[in-house]
Amino acid sequence: MLIGCVGGGSNFAGFAFPFVPDKLKGKDIRMIAVEPTACPTLTKGVYTYDFGDAVGLTPLVKMYTLGHTFVPPGIHAGGLRYHGDAPQLCLLVKNKIIEAVAYPQKPVFEAALLFAQTEGIIPAPETSHAIKCAIDEARKNNNNCIVFNLSGHGHFDMAAYDNYLSGKLEDYEYSEDMIKEAISKIPKF
């Protein structure tokens, strides 16, 4: 089982894509892309052509998207706030080669603190999404080999940890109405 966080998909792709040929040949490998509920591109976006930038100057790319006009909230994991994802990753999710899940920020920080206390490493909030998923999968105790991508430290994210520990961090889930509004602005071709 391979688990990694996803914002645009490059970090996850570098970690998991080398195993895609093995999965396509029938090996029992689960790949899980983890994103925040505040920016649920893979879990709630639409698979269509959209611009890669907010102003619509880039070529159209087929991807899961929340719409190029989507403006995510100022959540803890700034690196996971892109409106779409890499086309290759999106195709693999669409074809159910890769799974996608989303978590709110409070459980993610709870997992990050458990990891820091256990391993002595303060993980980046982005990476903590993968840690949360790895913990959830480990608790299922299916005797799987679980590998997650520790893609960054949290030394520059101490304010976010402080907000979590002082009770100021709030969970944010992008509402269905807000998603529909953003998606409605995707060009129709």
N, C-alpha and C positions, 0 to 999 in steps of 0.2 A: 504494500500500500504506500503510495507516494502522495504527500500532502504539501501544498504550497499556497501562499497568498497570491491574489490576483488583483492588480489595478488595471494595467493595460495588457499584461500577459507575458512580457519578456522574461521576467525573473522565473515565473512558473515554467515557461517553455524551456528555458535553459536547463532546468532541473528535471522535468518530466519527459520532454519529447524524445530523449534518447531511448526511452523504454516503449514508446508507441509501436515500433515495428514488432517487438516481442508480443505485445498485447494483440496486435492484428494477426499474429501467427497463432493465437490461441492461448498464450500464457495467461495464468490467473493473476493479473495485476490490476489493482484499482488505483486510479489517479483522481485526486480530489482537489479541485480549485476552490479556494475559500475567499469570499469577498465580504465586505460590510453590508448590513441591511440598509445602510444609509445611501449606498450606491450599488444597487443590485443588478448590474448589467447582465450577467450570465443567468441569474435566477429569475429575473422579472422583465428583462429587456426583450425587444423583438429582434428577430434575425432578419435583417434587411440591409439594403444599401444606405449608407449615411456618410456624411462628411467626417473626417477625422479631427477637424478643428471646429471651434465654436462659431466662426464667422462664415464658414462654408467655402473656403478657398481651395482646400485640398481635393484630390480626386475622391470619388465615391468609393467606399470600401464595404464589402459585405461582412457584417459582423452582428453580434448581439449589441444593441445600443439602447440607451435611454433617450436618444435624440441629441443632436449636437448642440441644442440650446439648453440642455439640462445643466442646472447649476446645483451642484451638491452642497449639502450643509458643511459647515466648518467642523468636521469630525476630527478625532484624534489621529487618524491614519491618513494623512494628506496624500500619500503615495497611492492610495486606493480610491481615488476620487475621479477617475476618467470616465467619460460617458459611454465608452465602448470598449471593445477588447480586440486583440490581434485576430485577424481573419482565420489563421490556421487553428488557433485555440478554439475559436467560435465554431468552426466546422466540426472539430473533434467533440465538442460538447453537444452540438446538434445531433451528431451521429452516435451519441452515447458511448463514445470511447473514453471520454473524461466526464466525471461527475462535477457538479457545482453545488456549493452550499453557501449560505450567508449567515453571519452572526452579528448581533448587536454589540456595541462597544463595552458595556459593563461586564458581560461574561468573558469577553476577550481579555480585559484587564485582570480579571480574577485568575484566568489561566496564566497570564504573563507573570503575575506575582507568585503563583505556585511554582512556575518554572524558575524564576529568579531565586526563590528560597531553596529550591531543590538543586539547581545546577550552578548557582552563583553567577549567572549571566543575566543582565537586564536586557530583555529582547525589545526590539523596535515594535511599536504598536502594529505595524503592518504584519510583521512576522508572527505576532501574537495570535493572529487569526488562524494561522496554520497550527500553532501550538494548541489552541482551543479545540480544533478539530482532532488533532492527534490524541489529546486527552480523552475526548469523547469516544473515539474509536478504541483506545486502550481499555476504557472502562467496560466496553462490550465483551472484552476478554475472549476473542475468537482465535487466539493464538496466531495472529497475523504478525508478520514483520512490518512494523510501521516506521517509515522514514519521512521526516518532514524537513523542509528547507528553512534553516535558520538564516534568513537573508539579511539581517541587520541588527545592530545593537541599539539600545534605547537611550544612549547617553545624551542625545540632543532632545529627548522627549520627556525630560524630567517634569516639565510643567504639566504635561498630560497625566503623568503618574500622580503628581500632586493633586490635580483636579479629581482624579479617581479616588484617591485616598481621603480627600476632604469632602467627598460626597457631591461635588459640583459637576461631575461628568454625567451626562444624561444619554440614555439610549435614544437613538433616532432611527426610525424606519420610514423610508420614503413611501408616502401613501400611494395607493393605486390611482387616485385621482390626479396626483401630481405627475405620476409616471405617464398616464394617458395624455395629459396636457403636453408634456415634453415630447412624447412620441408623435403626437398629432402634427408637430412641426417638421417632421422628417419629410423631405421631398418625395413625391410620388412619381415613379417612372414606369 
